[in-house]
Amino acid sequence: MSRQKTILAVIADADGEVFEHPDLLMAGMNGMTVCHPAEDELIPLPEGSRLFTIPNTPPIGFDRSSGQQKTVNTLPADWGGGKAQAVSAFTTPAFTRTLLPAVDYQKKEVELTLWSYTAVGWCVEEERFYVAAVRVDRNQQWEAEHFDDRKLEPLVRKRVAEQPDNRLVEQLSRCALDYHCFAAKNMFFGRWEAPLPCSPTCNARCIGCISLQDEPEVCQASQDRLTFVPTVEELCQVAVPHLKTAENAIVSFGQGCEGDPILQADRIVDSVKEMRRQTSRGTINFNSNASIPDAIDKLAEAGIDSIRISLNSVQERFYNAYYRPIKYHFDDVIESARRAKQHGLFTMLNYLVFPGITDREDEIEKLLELIDSVEIDMIQMRNLSIDPLLYWKSMGAEGSGIGMKKMLDRVKKEIPRIQYGYFNRTKDNFYPPGYETDWPLPAEL
């Protein structure tokens, strides 16, 4: 750490009240390895982020006097001496975590909910929280200040009343008001990126799926999955007005409340053709596991502009362990990426990152090979939301990585044209001025 900053560990009592620990320095974890955070791995906690406890799980820090690693099972005596709980941060979008919270995961009593667990500490000199993260996207449209539900609800009620027979509008009203999906809120606000969920089925069984879990009594999905396939008319009634009039208009297939849209490729092809018949304005994006290469050909010919391909790793063993694919193979995903680029689509990876997996030497080498051979345009560095211990055990991994910030620096240095991000872009902003040198980004814009 820099001599100018003292970052203390933070802990919580049984009621969830958070304290800085006067005798412990902040620790983080890369994989399951406890480590001291490097200075460039920490930033002030961004606005809109949240703190929460890791229930009944003791935190780990470094003793300020001896430097020794210490697990804190109880609060200091002058705080009452009760049971101590670890604290985690959930960073606002646009930021990628660099370290997991340092806790004794072996002592946790429950499977943790599907959040992205991030190490957090308290800066003594600045009297504010610091979090293990880096900014990867300049887009500020997704900040919480732009999503006032008091203004949203009347717009939702009005749109549903205007289109009472459109099941997709009804679905998005629930996404906006119940699940607080920012993309769904955008649709009702008439701006930026709007969602087009369309597939109730999937051909993968992701361990961290947020819309369907095999064992809901162990780990609950964050939301209910779509139960119908929208018609071309329903999709166009949502998409076309948005494409025609919205500021920075994007419509995207592939959302958290559905399976994978590639299984509805024919319906999407017909819908995109109709959208483009009615307007050439705006950007049509396709988020998918990209498991069917022939479908990518059809979608590109129909008129989509960009594709975001989801994967947790560029190594087949890690990919299979997480996605558990059904009737497709990892090679199909890579072939789809090649075809997308051959068709001229702006091609992105929806890279579900995890410290200790994403920053491994073997992972970095494979990522560099993929970027170079396929000519990937952007990597969206998305924090994988999952119980860290569950994921680590599922991957069968050992050891640790070089550090997420070092990984990002290295990839950018070796392939300067690669772009980092967190959000989809309009087609007029696929290659913004200075993108080859726009790294690192300042934490506070």
C-alpha positions as a Python dict, from the first residue, in 0.01 Angstrom:
ca = {
    (1, 'M'): (0, 0, 0),
    (2, 'S'): (100, 362, -49),
    (3, 'R'): (244, 528, 262),
    (4, 'Q'): (-16, 801, 221),
    (5, 'K'): (-310, 567, 277),
    (6, 'T'): (-395, 332, 560),
    (7, 'I'): (-675, 97, 456),
    (8, 'L'): (-829, -83, 749),
    (9, 'A'): (-1034, -399, 740),
    (10, 'V'): (-1408, -354, 794),
    (11, 'I'): (-1627, -595, 988),
    (12, 'A'): (-1991, -612, 1090),
    (13, 'D'): (-2173, -712, 1405),
    (14, 'A'): (-2463, -955, 1422),
    (15, 'D'): (-2707, -677, 1329),
    (16, 'G'): (-2512, -583, 1019),
    (17, 'E'): (-2364, -256, 1148),
    (18, 'V'): (-2027, -197, 983),
    (19, 'F'): (-1711, -84, 1164),
    (20, 'E'): (-1351, -28, 1065),
    (21, 'H'): (-1124, -254, 1269),
    (22, 'P'): (-856, -40, 1440),
    (23, 'D'): (-597, -317, 1458),
    (24, 'L'): (-636, -487, 1119),
    (25, 'L'): (-534, -381, 770),
    (26, 'M'): (-756, -472, 476),
    (27, 'A'): (-694, -803, 301),
    (28, 'G'): (-837, -942, -21),
    (29, 'M'): (-845, -1278, -193),
    (30, 'N'): (-731, -1385, -537),
    (31, 'G'): (-905, -1716, -580),
    (32, 'M'): (-881, -1863, -232),
    (33, 'T'): (-540, -1702, -160),
    (34, 'V'): (-535, -1419, 94),
    (35, 'C'): (-323, -1122, -14),
    (36, 'H'): (-240, -756, 50),
    (37, 'P'): (-421, -534, -203),
    (38, 'A'): (-185, -344, -433),
    (39, 'E'): (-234, 31, -450),
    (40, 'D'): (-362, 21, -810),
    (41, 'E'): (-618, -246, -717),
    (42, 'L'): (-813, -8, -490),
    (43, 'I'): (-1034, 294, -559),
    (44, 'P'): (-1282, 498, -353),
    (45, 'L'): (-1615, 317, -331),
    (46, 'P'): (-1815, 446, -632),
    (47, 'E'): (-2146, 623, -585),
    (48, 'G'): (-2437, 381, -612),
    (49, 'S'): (-2241, 85, -472),
    (50, 'R'): (-2371, -110, -174),
    (51, 'L'): (-2224, -284, 129),
    (52, 'F'): (-2366, -607, 268),
    (53, 'T'): (-2262, -878, 510),
    (54, 'I'): (-2155, -1233, 438),
    (55, 'P'): (-2374, -1404, 699),
    (56, 'N'): (-2205, -1573, 996),
    (57, 'T'): (-1871, -1581, 815),
    (58, 'P'): (-1558, -1440, 984),
    (59, 'P'): (-1344, -1180, 804),
    (60, 'I'): (-967, -1196, 755),
    (61, 'G'): (-719, -907, 782),
    (62, 'F'): (-355, -836, 855),
    (63, 'D'): (-248, -738, 1206),
    (64, 'R'): (-115, -379, 1198),
    (65, 'S'): (164, -456, 1446),
    (66, 'S'): (291, -798, 1340),
    (67, 'G'): (174, -810, 978),
    (68, 'Q'): (38, -1157, 1042),
    (69, 'Q'): (-282, -1280, 881),
    (70, 'K'): (-566, -1295, 1132),
    (71, 'T'): (-919, -1434, 1122),
    (72, 'V'): (-1166, -1235, 1332),
    (73, 'N'): (-1432, -1454, 1489),
    (74, 'T'): (-1551, -1202, 1748),
    (75, 'L'): (-1572, -826, 1783),
    (76, 'P'): (-1322, -643, 2007),
    (77, 'A'): (-1414, -659, 2375),
    (78, 'D'): (-1499, -288, 2397),
    (79, 'W'): (-1751, -342, 2113),
    (80, 'G'): (-1930, -611, 2311),
    (81, 'G'): (-1735, -915, 2194),
    (82, 'G'): (-2017, -1060, 1985),
    (83, 'K'): (-1983, -1264, 1667),
    (84, 'A'): (-1809, -1083, 1379),
    (85, 'Q'): (-1934, -1100, 1021),
    (86, 'A'): (-1747, -1026, 701),
    (87, 'V'): (-1844, -731, 482),
    (88, 'S'): (-1857, -723, 102),
    (89, 'A'): (-1922, -454, -155),
    (90, 'F'): (-2143, -473, -461),
    (91, 'T'): (-1995, -214, -696),
    (92, 'T'): (-2208, -13, -931),
    (93, 'P'): (-2184, -107, -1302),
    (94, 'A'): (-1882, 21, -1501),
    (95, 'F'): (-1638, -115, -1239),
    (96, 'T'): (-1465, -453, -1240),
    (97, 'R'): (-1356, -605, -911),
    (98, 'T'): (-991, -690, -855),
    (99, 'L'): (-1017, -894, -534),
    (100, 'L'): (-1272, -1103, -348),
    (101, 'P'): (-1349, -1033, 18),
    (102, 'A'): (-1096, -1199, 248),
    (103, 'V'): (-1308, -1429, 464),
    (104, 'D'): (-1299, -1782, 596),
    (105, 'Y'): (-1534, -1926, 336),
    (106, 'Q'): (-1502, -2274, 486),
    (107, 'K'): (-1700, -2150, 789),
    (108, 'K'): (-1996, -2007, 601),
    (109, 'E'): (-2317, -2191, 676),
    (110, 'V'): (-2525, -2119, 365),
    (111, 'E'): (-2484, -2100, -13),
    (112, 'L'): (-2442, -1730, -85),
    (113, 'T'): (-2686, -1546, -308),
    (114, 'L'): (-2597, -1448, -664),
    (115, 'W'): (-2406, -1125, -606),
    (116, 'S'): (-2058, -1019, -710),
    (117, 'Y'): (-1861, -1024, -385),
    (118, 'T'): (-1589, -758, -371),
    (119, 'A'): (-1329, -670, -107),
    (120, 'V'): (-1381, -343, 77),
    (121, 'G'): (-1189, -144, 341),
    (122, 'W'): (-1181, 194, 519),
    (123, 'C'): (-929, 466, 432),
    (124, 'V'): (-823, 638, 755),
    (125, 'E'): (-680, 951, 594),
    (126, 'E'): (-977, 1017, 365),
    (127, 'E'): (-1246, 881, 596),
    (128, 'R'): (-1425, 687, 325),
    (129, 'F'): (-1458, 332, 199),
    (130, 'Y'): (-1222, 192, -60),
    (131, 'V'): (-1307, -105, -278),
    (132, 'A'): (-1101, -353, -479),
    (133, 'A'): (-1202, -248, -830),
    (134, 'V'): (-1105, -57, -1144),
    (135, 'R'): (-1320, 147, -1380),
    (136, 'V'): (-1354, -14, -1724),
    (137, 'D'): (-1623, 202, -1888),
    (138, 'R'): (-1673, 578, -1920),
    (139, 'N'): (-2049, 547, -1975),
    (140, 'Q'): (-2231, 723, -1692),
    (141, 'Q'): (-2584, 666, -1820),
    (142, 'W'): (-2623, 364, -1592),
    (143, 'E'): (-2562, 550, -1266),
    (144, 'A'): (-2842, 528, -1011),
    (145, 'E'): (-2918, 900, -1021),
    (146, 'H'): (-3074, 853, -1366),
    (147, 'F'): (-3332, 599, -1246),
    (148, 'D'): (-3592, 771, -1029),
    (149, 'D'): (-3874, 522, -970),
    (150, 'R'): (-4109, 805, -875),
    (151, 'K'): (-4089, 923, -1236),
    (152, 'L'): (-4079, 572, -1377),
    (153, 'E'): (-4396, 418, -1237),
    (154, 'P'): (-4644, 650, -1412),
    (155, 'L'): (-4466, 585, -1743),
    (156, 'V'): (-4489, 211, -1692),
    (157, 'R'): (-4860, 223, -1607),
    (158, 'K'): (-4929, 442, -1910),
    (159, 'R'): (-4743, 214, -2154),
    (160, 'V'): (-4911, -101, -2021),
    (161, 'A'): (-5252, 65, -2055),
    (162, 'E'): (-5173, 167, -2413),
    (163, 'Q'): (-5066, -185, -2513),
    (164, 'P'): (-5266, -419, -2289),
    (165, 'D'): (-5235, -715, -2529),
    (166, 'N'): (-4857, -699, -2563),
    (167, 'R'): (-4712, -966, -2333),
    (168, 'L'): (-4361, -830, -2376),
    (169, 'V'): (-4460, -487, -2245),
    (170, 'E'): (-4618, -658, -1945),
    (171, 'Q'): (-4301, -862, -1887),
    (172, 'L'): (-4081, -553, -1905),
    (173, 'S'): (-4308, -367, -1663),
    (174, 'R'): (-4233, -636, -1407),
    (175, 'C'): (-3863, -625, -1486),
    (176, 'A'): (-3860, -248, -1439),
    (177, 'L'): (-4066, -225, -1120),
    (178, 'D'): (-4002, -555, -941),
    (179, 'Y'): (-3650, -652, -1050),
    (180, 'H'): (-3524, -295, -1100),
    (181, 'C'): (-3366, -382, -1434),
    (182, 'F'): (-3208, -62, -1564),
    (183, 'A'): (-3249, -167, -1927),
    (184, 'A'): (-3622, -227, -1878),
    (185, 'K'): (-3649, 111, -1707),
    (186, 'N'): (-3480, 268, -2009),
    (187, 'M'): (-3749, 131, -2238),
    (188, 'F'): (-4019, 309, -2041),
    (189, 'F'): (-3811, 625, -2014),
    (190, 'G'): (-3766, 610, -2394),
    (191, 'R'): (-3387, 634, -2399),
    (192, 'W'): (-3056, 448, -2433),
    (193, 'E'): (-3051, 64, -2428),
    (194, 'A'): (-3378, -127, -2406),
    (195, 'P'): (-3423, -505, -2365),
    (196, 'L'): (-3596, -758, -2589),
    (197, 'P'): (-3620, -1086, -2394),
    (198, 'C'): (-3761, -1359, -2614),
    (199, 'S'): (-3648, -1708, -2510),
    (200, 'P'): (-3796, -1914, -2225),
    (201, 'T'): (-3545, -2196, -2290),
    (202, 'C'): (-3169, -2238, -2277),
    (203, 'N'): (-2911, -2492, -2392),
    (204, 'A'): (-2680, -2440, -2096),
    (205, 'R'): (-2719, -2501, -1723),
    (206, 'C'): (-2500, -2226, -1582),
    (207, 'I'): (-2410, -2269, -1218),
    (208, 'G'): (-2479, -1901, -1159),
    (209, 'C'): (-2791, -1867, -1374),
    (210, 'I'): (-2997, -1574, -1244),
    (211, 'S'): (-3328, -1686, -1397),
    (212, 'L'): (-3343, -2062, -1333),
    (213, 'Q'): (-3175, -2284, -1075),
    (214, 'D'): (-3181, -2665, -1063),
    (215, 'E'): (-3187, -2662, -682),
    (216, 'P'): (-3376, -2345, -578),
    (217, 'E'): (-3375, -2455, -215),
    (218, 'V'): (-2994, -2425, -221),
    (219, 'C'): (-2946, -2116, -438),
    (220, 'Q'): (-3239, -1908, -554),
    (221, 'A'): (-3251, -1741, -894),
    (222, 'S'): (-3265, -1361, -880),
    (223, 'Q'): (-3576, -1341, -1097),
    (224, 'D'): (-3834, -1554, -1275),
    (225, 'R'): (-3769, -1655, -1633),
    (226, 'L'): (-3982, -1547, -1928),
    (227, 'T'): (-4256, -1804, -1996),
    (228, 'F'): (-4347, -1726, -2359),
    (229, 'V'): (-4195, -1645, -2699),
    (230, 'P'): (-4301, -1295, -2811),
    (231, 'T'): (-4444, -1261, -3158),
    (232, 'V'): (-4279, -1052, -3427),
    (233, 'E'): (-4549, -792, -3370),
    (234, 'E'): (-4490, -780, -2995),
    (235, 'L'): (-4115, -742, -3041),
    (236, 'C'): (-4153, -470, -3304),
    (237, 'Q'): (-4409, -279, -3096),
    (238, 'V'): (-4137, -242, -2833),
    (239, 'A'): (-3831, -207, -3053),
    (240, 'V'): (-3937, 14, -3343),
    (241, 'P'): (-4056, 320, -3146),
    (242, 'H'): (-3741, 295, -2936),
    (243, 'L'): (-3512, 273, -3240),
    (244, 'K'): (-3691, 562, -3409),
    (245, 'T'): (-3695, 811, -3124),
    (246, 'A'): (-3472, 719, -2828),
    (247, 'E'): (-3151, 902, -2749),
    (248, 'N'): (-2851, 671, -2812),
    (249, 'A'): (-3097, 402, -2912),
    (250, 'I'): (-3002, 35, -2868),
    (251, 'V'): (-3231, -266, -2849),
    (252, 'S'): (-3080, -590, -2722),
    (253, 'F'): (-3187, -950, -2739),
    (254, 'G'): (-3055, -1168, -2457),
    (255, 'Q'): (-3149, -1059, -2105),
    (256, 'G'): (-3125, -1184, -1750),
    (257, 'C'): (-3493, -1279, -1740),
    (258, 'E'): (-3468, -1538, -2020),
    (259, 'G'): (-3277, -1842, -2140),
    (260, 'D'): (-3065, -1786, -2450),
    (261, 'P'): (-3207, -1603, -2751),
    (262, 'I'): (-3010, -1811, -3000),
    (263, 'L'): (-3276, -2080, -2954),
    (264, 'Q'): (-3527, -1834, -3100),
    (265, 'A'): (-3302, -1728, -3389),
    (266, 'D'): (-3569, -1769, -3657),
    (267, 'R'): (-3819, -1550, -3467),
    (268, 'I'): (-3546, -1291, -3409),
    (269, 'V'): (-3443, -1295, -3777),
    (270, 'D'): (-3800, -1221, -3882),
    (271, 'S'): (-3828, -948, -3618),
    (272, 'V'): (-3502, -779, -3711),
    (273, 'K'): (-3596, -775, -4078),
    (274, 'E'): (-3924, -606, -3990),
    (275, 'M'): (-3749, -358, -3760),
    (276, 'R'): (-3507, -265, -4034),
    (277, 'R'): (-3790, -238, -4286),
    (278, 'Q'): (-3945, 28, -4066),
    (279, 'T'): (-3630, 215, -3963),
    (280, 'S'): (-3255, 216, -4017),
    (281, 'R'): (-3199, 422, -3704),
    (282, 'G'): (-3045, 287, -3385),
    (283, 'T'): (-2839, -20, -3297),
    (284, 'I'): (-2962, -379, -3275),
    (285, 'N'): (-2751, -593, -3043),
    (286, 'F'): (-2756, -966, -2974),
    (287, 'N'): (-2639, -1101, -2635),
    (288, 'S'): (-2595, -1478, -2640),
    (289, 'N'): (-2388, -1782, -2556),
    (290, 'A'): (-2337, -1800, -2935),
    (291, 'S'): (-2366, -2179, -2934),
    (292, 'I'): (-2508, -2220, -3288),
    (293, 'P'): (-2275, -2079, -3557),
    (294, 'D'): (-2529, -2111, -3841),
    (295, 'A'): (-2770, -1891, -3644),
    (296, 'I'): (-2506, -1616, -3633),
    (297, 'D'): (-2497, -1615, -4015),
    (298, 'K'): (-2875, -1568, -4033),
    (299, 'L'): (-2882, -1296, -3769),
    (300, 'A'): (-2603, -1100, -3935),
    (301, 'E'): (-2777, -1117, -4271),
    (302, 'A'): (-3102, -1000, -4111),
    (303, 'G'): (-2940, -681, -3987),
    (304, 'I'): (-2806, -699, -3632),
    (305, 'D'): (-2517, -461, -3570),
    (306, 'S'): (-2329, -613, -3277),
    (307, 'I'): (-2297, -930, -3077),
    (308, 'R'): (-2189, -991, -2720),
    (309, 'I'): (-2076, -1347, -2654),
    (310, 'S'): (-2094, -1471, -2295),
    (311, 'L'): (-1825, -1688, -2146),
    (312, 'N'): (-1656, -1720, -1809),
    (313, 'S'): (-1328, -1845, -1951),
    (314, 'V'): (-1151, -1894, -2281),
    (315, 'Q'): (-1040, -2238, -2164),
    (316, 'E'): (-1273, -2523, -2241),
    (317, 'R'): (-1238, -2698, -1905),
    (318, 'F'): (-1344, -2390, -1709),
    (319, 'Y'): (-1614, -2302, -1962),
    (320, 'N'): (-1771, -2647, -1946),
    (321, 'A'): (-1755, -2656, -1566),
    (322, 'Y'): (-1959, -2335, -1542),
    (323, 'Y'): (-2191, -2343, -1847),
    (324, 'R'): (-2254, -2719, -1852),
    (325, 'P'): (-2355, -2697, -2221),
    (326, 'I'): (-2633, -2909, -2370),
    (327, 'K'): (-2578, -3037, -2725),
    (328, 'Y'): (-2314, -2782, -2817),
    (329, 'H'): (-1939, -2748, -2764),
    (330, 'F'): (-1694, -2477, -2670),
    (331, 'D'): (-1557, -2482, -3025),
    (332, 'D'): (-1903, -2378, -3150),
    (333, 'V'): (-1881, -2061, -2942),
    (334, 'I'): (-1541, -1972, -3088),
    (335, 'E'): (-1663, -2046, -3441),
    (336, 'S'): (-1961, -1816, -3385),
    (337, 'A'): (-1725, -1538, -3282),
    (338, 'R'): (-1527, -1587, -3603),
    (339, 'R'): (-1838, -1579, -3819),
    (340, 'A'): (-1970, -1269, -3643),
    (341, 'K'): (-1651, -1084, -3718),
    (342, 'Q'): (-1644, -1212, -4076),
    (343, 'H'): (-1992, -1064, -4123),
    (344, 'G'): (-1865, -728, -3998),
    (345, 'L'): (-2044, -730, -3664),
    (346, 'F'): (-1894, -539, -3372),
    (347, 'T'): (-1788, -841, -3169),
    (348, 'M'): (-1766, -834, -2791),
    (349, 'L'): (-1699, -1083, -2515),
    (350, 'N'): (-1930, -1077, -2215),
    (351, 'Y'): (-1641, -1196, -1999),
    (352, 'L'): (-1768, -1314, -1660),
    (353, 'V'): (-1458, -1241, -1458),
    (354, 'F'): (-1338, -1381, -1126),
    (355, 'P'): (-1006, -1298, -954),
    (356, 'G'): (-793, -1612, -950),
    (357, 'I'): (-942, -1752, -1272),
    (358, 'T'): (-948, -1462, -1518),
    (359, 'D'): (-596, -1346, -1427),
    (360, 'R'): (-423, -1685, -1446),
    (361, 'E'): (-125, -1703, -1679),
    (362, 'D'): (-279, -1981, -1889),
    (363, 'E'): (-608, -1790, -1915),
    (364, 'I'): (-435, -1471, -2024),
    (365, 'E'): (-238, -1651, -2295),
    (366, 'K'): (-554, -1811, -2435),
    (367, 'L'): (-737, -1478, -2422),
    (368, 'L'): (-462, -1304, -2617),
    (369, 'E'): (-475, -1582, -2878),
    (370, 'L'): (-853, -1546, -2914),
    (371, 'I'): (-846, -1166, -2941),
    (372, 'D'): (-575, -1184, -3205),
    (373, 'S'): (-713, -1472, -3415),
    (374, 'V'): (-1078, -1365, -3415),
    (375, 'E'): (-1016, -989, -3397),
    (376, 'I'): (-1241, -936, -3096),
    (377, 'D'): (-1332, -567, -3064),
    (378, 'M'): (-1423, -533, -2698),
    (379, 'I'): (-1414, -723, -2371),
    (380, 'Q'): (-1695, -636, -2134),
    (381, 'M'): (-1539, -710, -1796),
    (382, 'R'): (-1850, -826, -1611),
    (383, 'N'): (-1823, -936, -1248),
    (384, 'L'): (-1945, -1294, -1210),
    (385, 'S'): (-2219, -1302, -948),
    (386, 'I'): (-2183, -1624, -752),
    (387, 'D'): (-2079, -1769, -418),
    (388, 'P'): (-1696, -1753, -441),
    (389, 'L'): (-1640, -2090, -276),
    (390, 'L'): (-1903, -2262, -491),
    (391, 'Y'): (-1742, -2125, -806),
    (392, 'W'): (-1388, -2209, -699),
    (393, 'K'): (-1478, -2567, -616),
    (394, 'S'): (-1678, -2604, -938),
    (395, 'M'): (-1378, -2491, -1145),
    (396, 'G'): (-1143, -2735, -973),
    (397, 'A'): (-882, -2459, -975),
    (398, 'E'): (-572, -2419, -762),
    (399, 'G'): (-328, -2138, -689),
    (400, 'S'): (-385, -1775, -782),
    (401, 'G'): (-350, -1528, -1066),
    (402, 'I'): (-119, -1234, -1129),
    (403, 'G'): (-384, -978, -1028),
    (404, 'M'): (-676, -838, -1226),
    (405, 'K'): (-519, -495, -1281),
    (406, 'K'): (-197, -653, -1405),
    (407, 'M'): (-399, -877, -1634),
    (408, 'L'): (-584, -579, -1783),
    (409, 'D'): (-262, -382, -1826),
    (410, 'R'): (-88, -672, -1995),
    (411, 'V'): (-365, -747, -2246),
    (412, 'K'): (-398, -380, -2338),
    (413, 'K'): (-22, -344, -2380),
    (414, 'E'): (5, -646, -2608),
    (415, 'I'): (-307, -565, -2813),
    (416, 'P'): (-368, -186, -2789),
    (417, 'R'): (-674, -196, -3017),
    (418, 'I'): (-873, -407, -2770),
    (419, 'Q'): (-1137, -207, -2585),
    (420, 'Y'): (-1255, -264, -2231),
    (421, 'G'): (-1608, -187, -2129),
    (422, 'Y'): (-1912, -285, -1927),
    (423, 'F'): (-2200, -175, -2152),
    (424, 'N'): (-2316, -217, -2509),
    (425, 'R'): (-2253, 73, -2747),
    (426, 'T'): (-2430, 250, -3028),
    (427, 'K'): (-2282, 181, -3370),
    (428, 'D'): (-2156, 539, -3406),
    (429, 'N'): (-1948, 481, -3093),
    (430, 'F'): (-1802, 139, -3169),
    (431, 'Y'): (-1457, 289, -3221),
    (432, 'P'): (-1440, 618, -3027),
    (433, 'P'): (-1148, 856, -3079),
    (434, 'G'): (-841, 753, -2881),
    (435, 'Y'): (-971, 408, -2791),
    (436, 'E'): (-632, 246, -2843),
    (437, 'T'): (-471, 458, -2571),
    (438, 'D'): (-769, 511, -2338),
    (439, 'W'): (-635, 306, -2048),
    (440, 'P'): (-631, 312, -1752),
    (441, 'L'): (-950, 504, -1686),
    (442, 'P'): (-972, 739, -1388),
    (443, 'A'): (-1187, 600, -1109),
    (444, 'E'): (-1383, 923, -1079),
    (445, 'L'): (-1475, 1093, -1406),
}
